Amino acid sequence: MDQNNYLWHAAYWAAVCETDDEQMPGRILEALAAIEQRLLSPIEPDGEEIRAIKNAQDGLQGLKAERVINVHRSRSDPASDQPSG
């Protein structure tokens, strides 16, 4: 099955392609919720879609760590806005 046909895939790509740091947390939550919703239905345990889901979940967690957590840290630390040196 082509992964473009997965119901959760649109939400995943919306998160991956989001460029607005303010919108990013919501997009990630929407994508994770779409994946969780899909997992409520029967799915082939060793199939292509379950591998795609696991990869997407890993990617979303990495995206969350990179874009969301780091952005919030830099906003809460005024020293991070100061040029070094």
PyMOL Python script that loads the backbone (N, CA, C, O; Angstrom):
from pymol import cmd

cmd.read_pdbstr("""\
ATOM      1  N   MET A   1       0.838  -1.183   0.000  1.00  0.00           N
ATOM      2  CA  MET A   1       0.000   0.000   0.000  1.00  0.00           C
ATOM      3  C   MET A   1       0.878   1.240   0.000  1.00  0.00           C
ATOM      4  O   MET A   1       1.819   1.330   0.789  1.00  0.00           O
ATOM      5  N   ASP A   2       0.590   2.182  -0.860  1.00  0.00           N
ATOM      6  CA  ASP A   2       1.321   3.436  -0.931  1.00  0.00           C
ATOM      7  C   ASP A   2       1.034   4.252   0.317  1.00  0.00           C
ATOM      8  O   ASP A   2      -0.128   4.467   0.661  1.00  0.00           O
ATOM      9  N   GLN A   3       2.084   4.714   1.007  1.00  0.00           N
ATOM     10  CA  GLN A   3       1.869   5.414   2.258  1.00  0.00           C
ATOM     11  C   GLN A   3       1.098   6.716   2.089  1.00  0.00           C
ATOM     12  O   GLN A   3       0.569   7.230   3.074  1.00  0.00           O
ATOM     13  N   ASN A   4       1.015   7.263   0.898  1.00  0.00           N
ATOM     14  CA  ASN A   4       0.199   8.452   0.671  1.00  0.00           C
ATOM     15  C   ASN A   4      -1.277   8.158   0.884  1.00  0.00           C
ATOM     16  O   ASN A   4      -2.069   9.087   1.042  1.00  0.00           O
ATOM     17  N   ASN A   5      -1.662   6.897   0.893  1.00  0.00           N
ATOM     18  CA  ASN A   5      -3.042   6.520   1.104  1.00  0.00           C
ATOM     19  C   ASN A   5      -3.378   6.279   2.574  1.00  0.00           C
ATOM     20  O   ASN A   5      -4.541   6.038   2.899  1.00  0.00           O
ATOM     21  N   TYR A   6      -2.404   6.336   3.462  1.00  0.00           N
ATOM     22  CA  TYR A   6      -2.683   6.138   4.872  1.00  0.00           C
ATOM     23  C   TYR A   6      -3.448   7.354   5.386  1.00  0.00           C
ATOM     24  O   TYR A   6      -3.100   8.492   5.070  1.00  0.00           O
ATOM     25  N   LEU A   7      -4.476   7.112   6.168  1.00  0.00           N
ATOM     26  CA  LEU A   7      -5.320   8.206   6.640  1.00  0.00           C
ATOM     27  C   LEU A   7      -4.564   9.186   7.538  1.00  0.00           C
ATOM     28  O   LEU A   7      -4.868  10.379   7.544  1.00  0.00           O
ATOM     29  N   TRP A   8      -3.599   8.701   8.281  1.00  0.00           N
ATOM     30  CA  TRP A   8      -2.848   9.543   9.199  1.00  0.00           C
ATOM     31  C   TRP A   8      -1.731  10.330   8.512  1.00  0.00           C
ATOM     32  O   TRP A   8      -1.147  11.238   9.103  1.00  0.00           O
ATOM     33  N   HIS A   9      -1.447   9.980   7.286  1.00  0.00           N
ATOM     34  CA  HIS A   9      -0.286  10.530   6.586  1.00  0.00           C
ATOM     35  C   HIS A   9      -0.378  12.035   6.348  1.00  0.00           C
ATOM     36  O   HIS A   9       0.634  12.732   6.425  1.00  0.00           O
ATOM     37  N   ALA A  10      -1.573  12.547   6.060  1.00  0.00           N
ATOM     38  CA  ALA A  10      -1.725  13.985   5.817  1.00  0.00           C
ATOM     39  C   ALA A  10      -1.377  14.781   7.076  1.00  0.00           C
ATOM     40  O   ALA A  10      -0.699  15.805   6.998  1.00  0.00           O
ATOM     41  N   ALA A  11      -1.838  14.315   8.222  1.00  0.00           N
ATOM     42  CA  ALA A  11      -1.533  15.000   9.476  1.00  0.00           C
ATOM     43  C   ALA A  11      -0.036  14.938   9.779  1.00  0.00           C
ATOM     44  O   ALA A  11       0.545  15.906  10.271  1.00  0.00           O
ATOM     45  N   TYR A  12       0.578  13.805   9.485  1.00  0.00           N
ATOM     46  CA  TYR A  12       2.022  13.657   9.684  1.00  0.00           C
ATOM     47  C   TYR A  12       2.788  14.666   8.836  1.00  0.00           C
ATOM     48  O   TYR A  12       3.674  15.356   9.342  1.00  0.00           O
ATOM     49  N   TRP A  13       2.455  14.756   7.553  1.00  0.00           N
ATOM     50  CA  TRP A  13       3.171  15.674   6.672  1.00  0.00           C
ATOM     51  C   TRP A  13       2.894  17.131   7.017  1.00  0.00           C
ATOM     52  O   TRP A  13       3.754  17.989   6.817  1.00  0.00           O
ATOM     53  N   ALA A  14       1.699  17.417   7.533  1.00  0.00           N
ATOM     54  CA  ALA A  14       1.410  18.788   7.972  1.00  0.00           C
ATOM     55  C   ALA A  14       2.363  19.183   9.104  1.00  0.00           C
ATOM     56  O   ALA A  14       2.820  20.324   9.166  1.00  0.00           O
ATOM     57  N   ALA A  15       2.657  18.241   9.990  1.00  0.00           N
ATOM     58  CA  ALA A  15       3.600  18.519  11.079  1.00  0.00           C
ATOM     59  C   ALA A  15       5.025  18.652  10.547  1.00  0.00           C
ATOM     60  O   ALA A  15       5.745  19.579  10.916  1.00  0.00           O
ATOM     61  N   VAL A  16       5.421  17.744   9.699  1.00  0.00           N
ATOM     62  CA  VAL A  16       6.785  17.755   9.168  1.00  0.00           C
ATOM     63  C   VAL A  16       7.061  19.030   8.358  1.00  0.00           C
ATOM     64  O   VAL A  16       8.166  19.569   8.403  1.00  0.00           O
ATOM     65  N   CYS A  17       6.073  19.498   7.636  1.00  0.00           N
ATOM     66  CA  CYS A  17       6.258  20.653   6.751  1.00  0.00           C
ATOM     67  C   CYS A  17       5.949  21.992   7.419  1.00  0.00           C
ATOM     68  O   CYS A  17       6.149  23.044   6.811  1.00  0.00           O
ATOM     69  N   GLU A  18       5.466  21.964   8.656  1.00  0.00           N
ATOM     70  CA  GLU A  18       5.132  23.213   9.352  1.00  0.00           C
ATOM     71  C   GLU A  18       6.383  24.045   9.580  1.00  0.00           C
ATOM     72  O   GLU A  18       7.402  23.531  10.043  1.00  0.00           O
ATOM     73  N   THR A  19       6.307  25.322   9.256  1.00  0.00           N
ATOM     74  CA  THR A  19       7.443  26.217   9.440  1.00  0.00           C
ATOM     75  C   THR A  19       7.221  27.221  10.565  1.00  0.00           C
ATOM     76  O   THR A  19       8.170  27.866  11.010  1.00  0.00           O
ATOM     77  N   ASP A  20       5.997  27.361  11.025  1.00  0.00           N
ATOM     78  CA  ASP A  20       5.663  28.296  12.089  1.00  0.00           C
ATOM     79  C   ASP A  20       5.858  27.608  13.442  1.00  0.00           C
ATOM     80  O   ASP A  20       5.156  26.651  13.767  1.00  0.00           O
ATOM     81  N   ASP A  21       6.813  28.102  14.222  1.00  0.00           N
ATOM     82  CA  ASP A  21       7.115  27.488  15.507  1.00  0.00           C
ATOM     83  C   ASP A  21       5.928  27.535  16.472  1.00  0.00           C
ATOM     84  O   ASP A  21       5.817  26.686  17.355  1.00  0.00           O
ATOM     85  N   GLU A  22       5.053  28.505  16.312  1.00  0.00           N
ATOM     86  CA  GLU A  22       3.866  28.593  17.163  1.00  0.00           C
ATOM     87  C   GLU A  22       2.853  27.499  16.823  1.00  0.00           C
ATOM     88  O   GLU A  22       2.128  27.036  17.703  1.00  0.00           O
ATOM     89  N   GLN A  23       2.798  27.087  15.570  1.00  0.00           N
ATOM     90  CA  GLN A  23       1.858  26.068  15.108  1.00  0.00           C
ATOM     91  C   GLN A  23       2.396  24.642  15.284  1.00  0.00           C
ATOM     92  O   GLN A  23       1.629  23.680  15.291  1.00  0.00           O
ATOM     93  N   MET A  24       3.703  24.518  15.423  1.00  0.00           N
ATOM     94  CA  MET A  24       4.344  23.206  15.456  1.00  0.00           C
ATOM     95  C   MET A  24       3.798  22.265  16.533  1.00  0.00           C
ATOM     96  O   MET A  24       3.489  21.117  16.215  1.00  0.00           O
ATOM     97  N   PRO A  25       3.664  22.700  17.798  1.00  0.00           N
ATOM     98  CA  PRO A  25       3.171  21.755  18.815  1.00  0.00           C
ATOM     99  C   PRO A  25       1.801  21.180  18.472  1.00  0.00           C
ATOM    100  O   PRO A  25       1.562  19.988  18.667  1.00  0.00           O
ATOM    101  N   GLY A  26       0.912  22.007  17.968  1.00  0.00           N
ATOM    102  CA  GLY A  26      -0.424  21.540  17.596  1.00  0.00           C
ATOM    103  C   GLY A  26      -0.389  20.560  16.446  1.00  0.00           C
ATOM    104  O   GLY A  26      -1.117  19.567  16.448  1.00  0.00           O
ATOM    105  N   ARG A  27       0.449  20.832  15.465  1.00  0.00           N
ATOM    106  CA  ARG A  27       0.572  19.922  14.317  1.00  0.00           C
ATOM    107  C   ARG A  27       1.098  18.565  14.753  1.00  0.00           C
ATOM    108  O   ARG A  27       0.625  17.529  14.285  1.00  0.00           O
ATOM    109  N   ILE A  28       2.071  18.570  15.644  1.00  0.00           N
ATOM    110  CA  ILE A  28       2.624  17.306  16.133  1.00  0.00           C
ATOM    111  C   ILE A  28       1.557  16.531  16.896  1.00  0.00           C
ATOM    112  O   ILE A  28       1.407  15.324  16.705  1.00  0.00           O
ATOM    113  N   LEU A  29       0.823  17.217  17.753  1.00  0.00           N
ATOM    114  CA  LEU A  29      -0.252  16.545  18.495  1.00  0.00           C
ATOM    115  C   LEU A  29      -1.314  15.983  17.563  1.00  0.00           C
ATOM    116  O   LEU A  29      -1.800  14.871  17.774  1.00  0.00           O
ATOM    117  N   GLU A  30      -1.676  16.734  16.544  1.00  0.00           N
ATOM    118  CA  GLU A  30      -2.661  16.244  15.568  1.00  0.00           C
ATOM    119  C   GLU A  30      -2.160  14.995  14.862  1.00  0.00           C
ATOM    120  O   GLU A  30      -2.915  14.043  14.665  1.00  0.00           O
ATOM    121  N   ALA A  31      -0.893  14.998  14.481  1.00  0.00           N
ATOM    122  CA  ALA A  31      -0.327  13.844  13.787  1.00  0.00           C
ATOM    123  C   ALA A  31      -0.279  12.622  14.705  1.00  0.00           C
ATOM    124  O   ALA A  31      -0.638  11.518  14.295  1.00  0.00           O
ATOM    125  N   LEU A  32       0.163  12.824  15.936  1.00  0.00           N
ATOM    126  CA  LEU A  32       0.209  11.704  16.875  1.00  0.00           C
ATOM    127  C   LEU A  32      -1.187  11.173  17.165  1.00  0.00           C
ATOM    128  O   LEU A  32      -1.377   9.964  17.301  1.00  0.00           O
ATOM    129  N   ALA A  33      -2.165  12.070  17.261  1.00  0.00           N
ATOM    130  CA  ALA A  33      -3.550  11.647  17.499  1.00  0.00           C
ATOM    131  C   ALA A  33      -4.087  10.857  16.306  1.00  0.00           C
ATOM    132  O   ALA A  33      -4.794   9.865  16.485  1.00  0.00           O
ATOM    133  N   ALA A  34      -3.756  11.288  15.100  1.00  0.00           N
ATOM    134  CA  ALA A  34      -4.205  10.570  13.906  1.00  0.00           C
ATOM    135  C   ALA A  34      -3.605   9.164  13.863  1.00  0.00           C
ATOM    136  O   ALA A  34      -4.279   8.203  13.491  1.00  0.00           O
ATOM    137  N   ILE A  35      -2.348   9.057  14.243  1.00  0.00           N
ATOM    138  CA  ILE A  35      -1.694   7.748  14.285  1.00  0.00           C
ATOM    139  C   ILE A  35      -2.338   6.872  15.363  1.00  0.00           C
ATOM    140  O   ILE A  35      -2.627   5.699  15.124  1.00  0.00           O
ATOM    141  N   GLU A  36      -2.559   7.442  16.540  1.00  0.00           N
ATOM    142  CA  GLU A  36      -3.197   6.681  17.615  1.00  0.00           C
ATOM    143  C   GLU A  36      -4.593   6.214  17.202  1.00  0.00           C
ATOM    144  O   GLU A  36      -4.989   5.092  17.516  1.00  0.00           O
ATOM    145  N   GLN A  37      -5.329   7.061  16.508  1.00  0.00           N
ATOM    146  CA  GLN A  37      -6.659   6.690  16.028  1.00  0.00           C
ATOM    147  C   GLN A  37      -6.556   5.502  15.078  1.00  0.00           C
ATOM    148  O   GLN A  37      -7.363   4.575  15.151  1.00  0.00           O
ATOM    149  N   ARG A  38      -5.578   5.527  14.198  1.00  0.00           N
ATOM    150  CA  ARG A  38      -5.383   4.422  13.259  1.00  0.00           C
ATOM    151  C   ARG A  38      -5.047   3.130  13.990  1.00  0.00           C
ATOM    152  O   ARG A  38      -5.490   2.053  13.591  1.00  0.00           O
ATOM    153  N   LEU A  39      -4.271   3.235  15.053  1.00  0.00           N
ATOM    154  CA  LEU A  39      -3.863   2.053  15.798  1.00  0.00           C
ATOM    155  C   LEU A  39      -5.017   1.414  16.569  1.00  0.00           C
ATOM    156  O   LEU A  39      -4.879   0.296  17.064  1.00  0.00           O
ATOM    157  N   LEU A  40      -6.141   2.098  16.677  1.00  0.00           N
ATOM    158  CA  LEU A  40      -7.324   1.523  17.326  1.00  0.00           C
ATOM    159  C   LEU A  40      -8.012   0.493  16.432  1.00  0.00           C
ATOM    160  O   LEU A  40      -8.808  -0.315  16.910  1.00  0.00           O
ATOM    161  N   SER A  41      -7.708   0.523  15.152  1.00  0.00           N
ATOM    162  CA  SER A  41      -8.283  -0.425  14.203  1.00  0.00           C
ATOM    163  C   SER A  41      -7.296  -1.563  13.961  1.00  0.00           C
ATOM    164  O   SER A  41      -6.100  -1.416  14.210  1.00  0.00           O
ATOM    165  N   PRO A  42      -7.800  -2.694  13.477  1.00  0.00           N
ATOM    166  CA  PRO A  42      -6.888  -3.804  13.167  1.00  0.00           C
ATOM    167  C   PRO A  42      -5.829  -3.380  12.145  1.00  0.00           C
ATOM    168  O   PRO A  42      -6.106  -2.671  11.178  1.00  0.00           O
ATOM    169  N   ILE A  43      -4.632  -3.838  12.401  1.00  0.00           N
ATOM    170  CA  ILE A  43      -3.518  -3.514  11.507  1.00  0.00           C
ATOM    171  C   ILE A  43      -2.582  -4.720  11.467  1.00  0.00           C
ATOM    172  O   ILE A  43      -2.365  -5.382  12.482  1.00  0.00           O
ATOM    173  N   GLU A  44      -2.042  -4.992  10.310  1.00  0.00           N
ATOM    174  CA  GLU A  44      -1.133  -6.131  10.148  1.00  0.00           C
ATOM    175  C   GLU A  44       0.140  -5.892  10.965  1.00  0.00           C
ATOM    176  O   GLU A  44       0.843  -4.910  10.727  1.00  0.00           O
ATOM    177  N   PRO A  45       0.446  -6.767  11.919  1.00  0.00           N
ATOM    178  CA  PRO A  45       1.553  -6.518  12.846  1.00  0.00           C
ATOM    179  C   PRO A  45       2.925  -6.385  12.185  1.00  0.00           C
ATOM    180  O   PRO A  45       3.774  -5.646  12.681  1.00  0.00           O
ATOM    181  N   ASP A  46       3.150  -7.070  11.101  1.00  0.00           N
ATOM    182  CA  ASP A  46       4.452  -6.996  10.439  1.00  0.00           C
ATOM    183  C   ASP A  46       4.355  -6.307   9.082  1.00  0.00           C
ATOM    184  O   ASP A  46       5.247  -6.442   8.244  1.00  0.00           O
ATOM    185  N   GLY A  47       3.275  -5.573   8.871  1.00  0.00           N
ATOM    186  CA  GLY A  47       3.041  -4.970   7.566  1.00  0.00           C
ATOM    187  C   GLY A  47       3.779  -3.659   7.356  1.00  0.00           C
ATOM    188  O   GLY A  47       4.404  -3.111   8.263  1.00  0.00           O
ATOM    189  N   GLU A  48       3.681  -3.182   6.130  1.00  0.00           N
ATOM    190  CA  GLU A  48       4.337  -1.940   5.730  1.00  0.00           C
ATOM    191  C   GLU A  48       3.808  -0.742   6.515  1.00  0.00           C
ATOM    192  O   GLU A  48       4.574   0.141   6.902  1.00  0.00           O
ATOM    193  N   GLU A  49       2.493  -0.716   6.749  1.00  0.00           N
ATOM    194  CA  GLU A  49       1.931   0.447   7.442  1.00  0.00           C
ATOM    195  C   GLU A  49       2.427   0.547   8.880  1.00  0.00           C
ATOM    196  O   GLU A  49       2.718   1.650   9.344  1.00  0.00           O
ATOM    197  N   ILE A  50       2.532  -0.550   9.586  1.00  0.00           N
ATOM    198  CA  ILE A  50       2.993  -0.485  10.973  1.00  0.00           C
ATOM    199  C   ILE A  50       4.441   0.000  11.035  1.00  0.00           C
ATOM    200  O   ILE A  50       4.816   0.724  11.958  1.00  0.00           O
ATOM    201  N   ARG A  51       5.242  -0.391  10.069  1.00  0.00           N
ATOM    202  CA  ARG A  51       6.624   0.127   9.998  1.00  0.00           C
ATOM    203  C   ARG A  51       6.614   1.622   9.717  1.00  0.00           C
ATOM    204  O   ARG A  51       7.395   2.373  10.301  1.00  0.00           O
ATOM    205  N   ALA A  52       5.734   2.051   8.825  1.00  0.00           N
ATOM    206  CA  ALA A  52       5.623   3.478   8.513  1.00  0.00           C
ATOM    207  C   ALA A  52       5.155   4.263   9.737  1.00  0.00           C
ATOM    208  O   ALA A  52       5.619   5.376   9.985  1.00  0.00           O
ATOM    209  N   ILE A  53       4.236   3.679  10.496  1.00  0.00           N
ATOM    210  CA  ILE A  53       3.748   4.331  11.710  1.00  0.00           C
ATOM    211  C   ILE A  53       4.875   4.478  12.725  1.00  0.00           C
ATOM    212  O   ILE A  53       5.045   5.543  13.317  1.00  0.00           O
ATOM    213  N   LYS A  54       5.637   3.423  12.925  1.00  0.00           N
ATOM    214  CA  LYS A  54       6.747   3.490  13.884  1.00  0.00           C
ATOM    215  C   LYS A  54       7.773   4.537  13.451  1.00  0.00           C
ATOM    216  O   LYS A  54       8.273   5.295  14.282  1.00  0.00           O
ATOM    217  N   ASN A  55       8.082   4.580  12.176  1.00  0.00           N
ATOM    218  CA  ASN A  55       9.010   5.591  11.672  1.00  0.00           C
ATOM    219  C   ASN A  55       8.453   6.994  11.858  1.00  0.00           C
ATOM    220  O   ASN A  55       9.182   7.913  12.233  1.00  0.00           O
ATOM    221  N   ALA A  56       7.164   7.159  11.596  1.00  0.00           N
ATOM    222  CA  ALA A  56       6.525   8.466  11.751  1.00  0.00           C
ATOM    223  C   ALA A  56       6.532   8.892  13.224  1.00  0.00           C
ATOM    224  O   ALA A  56       6.820  10.048  13.533  1.00  0.00           O
ATOM    225  N   GLN A  57       6.219   7.971  14.121  1.00  0.00           N
ATOM    226  CA  GLN A  57       6.241   8.296  15.550  1.00  0.00           C
ATOM    227  C   GLN A  57       7.638   8.717  15.990  1.00  0.00           C
ATOM    228  O   GLN A  57       7.791   9.690  16.728  1.00  0.00           O
ATOM    229  N   ASP A  58       8.648   7.993  15.543  1.00  0.00           N
ATOM    230  CA  ASP A  58      10.031   8.351  15.875  1.00  0.00           C
ATOM    231  C   ASP A  58      10.374   9.734  15.318  1.00  0.00           C
ATOM    232  O   ASP A  58      10.986  10.557  15.998  1.00  0.00           O
ATOM    233  N   GLY A  59       9.973   9.969  14.085  1.00  0.00           N
ATOM    234  CA  GLY A  59      10.242  11.263  13.462  1.00  0.00           C
ATOM    235  C   GLY A  59       9.545  12.406  14.177  1.00  0.00           C
ATOM    236  O   GLY A  59      10.125  13.477  14.352  1.00  0.00           O
ATOM    237  N   LEU A  60       8.317  12.188  14.587  1.00  0.00           N
ATOM    238  CA  LEU A  60       7.578  13.231  15.305  1.00  0.00           C
ATOM    239  C   LEU A  60       8.197  13.511  16.663  1.00  0.00           C
ATOM    240  O   LEU A  60       8.241  14.663  17.095  1.00  0.00           O
ATOM    241  N   GLN A  61       8.676  12.478  17.341  1.00  0.00           N
ATOM    242  CA  GLN A  61       9.342  12.696  18.622  1.00  0.00           C
ATOM    243  C   GLN A  61      10.638  13.492  18.418  1.00  0.00           C
ATOM    244  O   GLN A  61      10.955  14.378  19.212  1.00  0.00           O
ATOM    245  N   GLY A  62      11.374  13.179  17.367  1.00  0.00           N
ATOM    246  CA  GLY A  62      12.585  13.933  17.059  1.00  0.00           C
ATOM    247  C   GLY A  62      12.272  15.370  16.698  1.00  0.00           C
ATOM    248  O   GLY A  62      12.969  16.293  17.118  1.00  0.00           O
ATOM    249  N   LEU A  63      11.231  15.551  15.925  1.00  0.00           N
ATOM    250  CA  LEU A  63      10.806  16.898  15.537  1.00  0.00           C
ATOM    251  C   LEU A  63      10.396  17.692  16.766  1.00  0.00           C
ATOM    252  O   LEU A  63      10.732  18.869  16.898  1.00  0.00           O
ATOM    253  N   LYS A  64       9.676  17.047  17.651  1.00  0.00           N
ATOM    254  CA  LYS A  64       9.243  17.695  18.888  1.00  0.00           C
ATOM    255  C   LYS A  64      10.462  18.129  19.703  1.00  0.00           C
ATOM    256  O   LYS A  64      10.507  19.254  20.202  1.00  0.00           O
ATOM    257  N   ALA A  65      11.431  17.257  19.837  1.00  0.00           N
ATOM    258  CA  ALA A  65      12.634  17.582  20.602  1.00  0.00           C
ATOM    259  C   ALA A  65      13.427  18.705  19.942  1.00  0.00           C
ATOM    260  O   ALA A  65      13.928  19.603  20.618  1.00  0.00           O
ATOM    261  N   GLU A  66      13.533  18.647  18.644  1.00  0.00           N
ATOM    262  CA  GLU A  66      14.341  19.628  17.919  1.00  0.00           C
ATOM    263  C   GLU A  66      13.674  20.987  17.820  1.00  0.00           C
ATOM    264  O   GLU A  66      14.297  22.009  18.105  1.00  0.00           O
ATOM    265  N   ARG A  67      12.414  21.004  17.418  1.00  0.00           N
ATOM    266  CA  ARG A  67      11.754  22.269  17.104  1.00  0.00           C
ATOM    267  C   ARG A  67      10.958  22.858  18.258  1.00  0.00           C
ATOM    268  O   ARG A  67      10.956  24.075  18.443  1.00  0.00           O
ATOM    269  N   VAL A  68      10.289  22.031  19.030  1.00  0.00           N
ATOM    270  CA  VAL A  68       9.400  22.556  20.065  1.00  0.00           C
ATOM    271  C   VAL A  68      10.147  22.786  21.365  1.00  0.00           C
ATOM    272  O   VAL A  68      10.111  23.889  21.911  1.00  0.00           O
ATOM    273  N   ILE A  69      10.817  21.773  21.864  1.00  0.00           N
ATOM    274  CA  ILE A  69      11.500  21.895  23.148  1.00  0.00           C
ATOM    275  C   ILE A  69      12.618  22.927  23.070  1.00  0.00           C
ATOM    276  O   ILE A  69      12.751  23.754  23.972  1.00  0.00           O
ATOM    277  N   ASN A  70      13.414  22.897  22.022  1.00  0.00           N
ATOM    278  CA  ASN A  70      14.517  23.847  21.892  1.00  0.00           C
ATOM    279  C   ASN A  70      14.024  25.276  21.722  1.00  0.00           C
ATOM    280  O   ASN A  70      14.648  26.202  22.242  1.00  0.00           O
ATOM    281  N   VAL A  71      12.919  25.480  21.005  1.00  0.00           N
ATOM    282  CA  VAL A  71      12.365  26.823  20.832  1.00  0.00           C
ATOM    283  C   VAL A  71      11.896  27.362  22.170  1.00  0.00           C
ATOM    284  O   VAL A  71      12.146  28.524  22.491  1.00  0.00           O
ATOM    285  N   HIS A  72      11.220  26.536  22.955  1.00  0.00           N
ATOM    286  CA  HIS A  72      10.745  26.986  24.260  1.00  0.00           C
ATOM    287  C   HIS A  72      11.905  27.252  25.213  1.00  0.00           C
ATOM    288  O   HIS A  72      11.843  28.180  26.019  1.00  0.00           O
ATOM    289  N   ARG A  73      12.938  26.465  25.130  1.00  0.00           N
ATOM    290  CA  ARG A  73      14.117  26.697  25.984  1.00  0.00           C
ATOM    291  C   ARG A  73      14.757  28.032  25.632  1.00  0.00           C
ATOM    292  O   ARG A  73      15.100  28.806  26.527  1.00  0.00           O
ATOM    293  N   SER A  74      14.923  28.313  24.348  1.00  0.00           N
ATOM    294  CA  SER A  74      15.583  29.556  23.955  1.00  0.00           C
ATOM    295  C   SER A  74      14.741  30.769  24.320  1.00  0.00           C
ATOM    296  O   SER A  74      15.287  31.835  24.606  1.00  0.00           O
ATOM    297  N   ARG A  75      13.428  30.624  24.315  1.00  0.00           N
ATOM    298  CA  ARG A  75      12.562  31.744  24.694  1.00  0.00           C
ATOM    299  C   ARG A  75      12.583  31.992  26.190  1.00  0.00           C
ATOM    300  O   ARG A  75      12.412  33.130  26.627  1.00  0.00           O
ATOM    301  N   SER A  76      12.787  30.959  26.977  1.00  0.00           N
ATOM    302  CA  SER A  76      12.794  31.122  28.427  1.00  0.00           C
ATOM    303  C   SER A  76      14.165  31.519  28.955  1.00  0.00           C
ATOM    304  O   SER A  76      14.292  31.865  30.129  1.00  0.00           O
ATOM    305  N   ASP A  77      15.188  31.477  28.117  1.00  0.00           N
ATOM    306  CA  ASP A  77      16.550  31.827  28.515  1.00  0.00           C
ATOM    307  C   ASP A  77      16.974  33.073  27.753  1.00  0.00           C
ATOM    308  O   ASP A  77      17.433  32.965  26.616  1.00  0.00           O
ATOM    309  N   PRO A  78      16.832  34.268  28.356  1.00  0.00           N
ATOM    310  CA  PRO A  78      17.192  35.497  27.655  1.00  0.00           C
ATOM    311  C   PRO A  78      18.642  35.540  27.219  1.00  0.00           C
ATOM    312  O   PRO A  78      18.975  36.228  26.255  1.00  0.00           O
ATOM    313  N   ALA A  79      19.514  34.816  27.913  1.00  0.00           N
ATOM    314  CA  ALA A  79      20.926  34.797  27.547  1.00  0.00           C
ATOM    315  C   ALA A  79      21.142  34.155  26.184  1.00  0.00           C
ATOM    316  O   ALA A  79      22.132  34.442  25.512  1.00  0.00           O
ATOM    317  N   SER A  80      20.212  33.279  25.769  1.00  0.00           N
ATOM    318  CA  SER A  80      20.383  32.610  24.483  1.00  0.00           C
ATOM    319  C   SER A  80      20.179  33.581  23.324  1.00  0.00           C
ATOM    320  O   SER A  80      20.574  33.286  22.196  1.00  0.00           O
ATOM    321  N   ASP A  81      19.560  34.750  23.592  1.00  0.00           N
ATOM    322  CA  ASP A  81      19.368  35.746  22.543  1.00  0.00           C
ATOM    323  C   ASP A  81      20.594  36.622  22.361  1.00  0.00           C
ATOM    324  O   ASP A  81      20.708  37.334  21.363  1.00  0.00           O
ATOM    325  N   GLN A  82      21.520  36.576  23.327  1.00  0.00           N
ATOM    326  CA  GLN A  82      22.718  37.387  23.271  1.00  0.00           C
ATOM    327  C   GLN A  82      23.770  36.723  22.392  1.00  0.00           C
ATOM    328  O   GLN A  82      23.992  35.517  22.497  1.00  0.00           O
ATOM    329  N   PRO A  83      24.417  37.495  21.529  1.00  0.00           N
ATOM    330  CA  PRO A  83      25.491  36.900  20.726  1.00  0.00           C
ATOM    331  C   PRO A  83      26.638  36.465  21.625  1.00  0.00           C
ATOM    332  O   PRO A  83      26.960  37.124  22.613  1.00  0.00           O
ATOM    333  N   SER A  84      27.239  35.357  21.265  1.00  0.00           N
ATOM    334  CA  SER A  84      28.377  34.873  22.053  1.00  0.00           C
ATOM    335  C   SER A  84      29.632  35.580  21.631  1.00  0.00           C
ATOM    336  O   SER A  84      29.769  35.983  20.475  1.00  0.00           O
ATOM    337  N   GLY A  85      30.580  35.740  22.586  1.00  0.00           N
ATOM    338  CA  GLY A  85      31.887  36.252  22.278  1.00  0.00           C
ATOM    339  C   GLY A  85      32.030  37.639  22.564  1.00  0.00           C
ATOM    340  O   GLY A  85      33.100  38.207  22.348  1.00  0.00           O
TER     341      GLY A  85
END
""", "prot")
cmd.dss("prot")
cmd.show_as("cartoon", "prot")
cmd.util.cbc("prot")
cmd.orient("prot")
